[in-house]
Every structure is written in C-alpha cells, then in structure tokens.
Amino acid sequence: MQISAKLTCLFLLCAPVVEAQQVIRLYPGKAPGSESWTWSQQENDNNAFNTRVVYNVVNPTLMVYRPAPAVANGTAVVICPGGGFHTLSIDSEGIDVAKYLTAKGVTAFVLSYRLVHSLTIDPVAELMATMGDREKLDAQNASVVPLAIADGHKAMAYVREHAGEFGVNPARIGIMGFSAGGTVAAGVGFSYTVPNRPAFLAPIYAYVSALSNTKVPVDAPPLFAVAATNDQLGLAPQSVKLYTDWLAAGKDAELHMYTKGGHGFGMRKQNLPTDAWIDRFGEWLGLQGFLTKTP
C-alpha cells in the first residue's frame, strides 16, 4: 500500500520528535569560574546506576528537542538531570523527559551543567563511595553547586533571549530538575533576575539543603514537586518543605508524595504509581494553561 506524498508530509509534521535537533554551548569561551579546568566531558553506560551517564562536564550545553509544528504550543522547559553533581542521568532524567514533553507541544532543553571532576572512568563508583557520608559529599560538591546554578540561570536567559528562534513564548519558559538537578532548578527558583525568571518550577526529589538561599521570592512562580517517602537518601521532607514554604508565602504549589519509588526514579518503569508522575506533571501544566497554544 502506497502512501501519498501529502499524507507522508502530514505524518512527518505530526510525528513526535525523538532526537535533539541542536546542541548549544552556553558560553562562547570557557565558562566563568572554571577557566582552569582542562579535562573533557565523557559518557559511561556500565555502572551501578544501570543507565548512561555523562560526567566531567566542562562546557555546559543545551540539547534542543522541538515539538512537531502541528502541536507546538509556545511553552518551553529547561530540564536538569541529576547525579549527585558527579554525573548526569542523561536519559531517564533528561532526554526521556524531553520526548514526553515534546509530544505535549513543549519545546525542551536538556541542560548539561558543570560537575565535580571525576578521576576515573567510573564516576558512579566515585559518587557511591561518598554517598553515605552527606557532609563529605557536600564538601566535594560545594565549589561546583554555585557553578551549576549559574549554568541554570544562563540556560534560562539563553532560551528567553532566543525565544523567537525556537517558536517559544518568552513568558512561558520553566525549569525542572531531578535530585542534584532539582538543586539547580530550585537554586534558579530562589535567586532569579528578570532575564532568567522561570514561569514555572518543578524540582523532582530535589536536594534543597545544598542551597544557601531558600527564601521564597515575592513573585515566585508556581511550583510542582514530586518525591517518594522511601527515598533512600532521605530527601522526601525537603520536597514537603518546598511545598509548605510556597504555601506560607501565598504562592501556587502542588506536591505529589508517593509511598514507594525510592530515589532517582525519573522515567524508569518500576510498576509503581511513580511510573505515572510525569502524567501528573502534564496535567498540572495543562491546568496552569501552559499546554494551550499561544502566539
């Protein structure tokens, strides 16, 4: 059976995007604050996390995932994968999220932000060696956290500045992040300026204790938070506190706290209710009006 050229064209216009169309370096030269870094970005897919990770990020980038023109609605989101500031879970907490959102008409930008320098080819093993000692891990990460948040600010400002090129409404650019990426997203949500203010904020099982500034801004954007009660790192109360702080400030907030799911579930399928958290996020975006088409 042959498909007409017109029908084929229509199919291509409506098909979901699955590959990044563009990779953008956030800084024209070396990123401010890490000019002396001489190592290079790498990937590892044989590790205790059982997923592909990116590590040794020196030059922060945005991978751009654009929706089909027929469904594009003008909303955009910067996605910050997690990984303890040592790695980035680039698929489950990055690219797979972008694919879901592009199907909803949202333009997605997966951020690779700066990380702690890994000294071996197994950054996950290096991270796991200190994960049980929160103080030691915080000390390792202390110098990198502000750089990663600066990359989040830069990403927000870049997308807003180039909104016209991406078919995005500059007033509808949000940020979300997972675990350490949630620290980055929350850091942006607590300390933005006009050029990098997010229209919405979605920290997913975020580690908020790494932030020095946790005062809710007077014009704070709506918040969507998710975590599991049995989070192995004990981070569930931090999502609850984000929610209650937003409420105390009189701001719009939604919290989903699951009984089971652990830490780092992202887009993984575990045959648990956490498998559907992304659908709750999609519903929330719709409720907020971010899935309605805008010029």
Helices and strands as residue ranges (DSSP letters): H 5-14, E 22-25, E 42-44, E 53-55, E 61-65, E 76-80, E 87-89, I 91-95, H 96-103, E 107-112, H 123-131, H 134-141, H 145-161, H 163-166, E 173-178, H 180-190, G 194-196, E 201-204, E 223-228, H 236-248, E 253-258, G 273-276, H 277-287
